[in-house]
Structure formats: C-alpha cells, structure tokens
Amino acid sequence: MDDRIDRWWAESVHHNYVDRIIGPRNIIGGAATTDMFRMFDPTTADVVFWGEEFNIQALIDEVRRIMPVLEVEAAKPHWEQKIPPSGHPGTGL
C-alpha cells in the first residue's frame, strides 16, 4: 500500500483520494481509476482497489469449490512413513 500511495502521489493528476467507499461505482463521478483505493459495490459484490477489480462472490465460489480438495490433501500425512526392511515401521525389528 505504501508504494502505491507514493506512486499515486507522483502520477495522479488531481490527487483525489477516494477511499472507504461503499456504494455503486458511479457514486463518485470524475475520479480517475488510480484515485480509487478501496471501494465496495454491494450491487455487484465487486471490490475495487487502485483500478484492480475483485468479485467477492467469485472468490467465495472458488473457495467452496476447492475446499473439499484442500481438506482431503490436508488430512494426508505430510511425509511418507518409511518401513525398514524388517517390515516393522519405526522399530528396526
């Protein structure tokens, strides 16, 4: 964030700092995309940060899609158990 503020200050024409806005995108007219830091549009579930858009519902849907796969992978051992030639794990017998 700090680097972006420095860059914004150097590059912004009007230095309009639009931040912490909840409402449709057109609620503030005339602001350049790079002047909009944090904005949430409840009509679309979009979060806008410095010209980058992220749809919250799409992120939630993706988490729900991959969560079962992640849970299965997390339940697996994180290492393979080595069985000594004797056939008794960990005992060496």
Buried (B, 14 or more C-beta within 10 A) or exposed (E): EEEEEEEBEEEEEEEBEBEEBEEEBEEBEEBBEBBBBBBBBEEBBBBBBBEEEEBBEEEEEEEEEEEEEEEEEEEEEEEEEEEEEEEEEEEEE
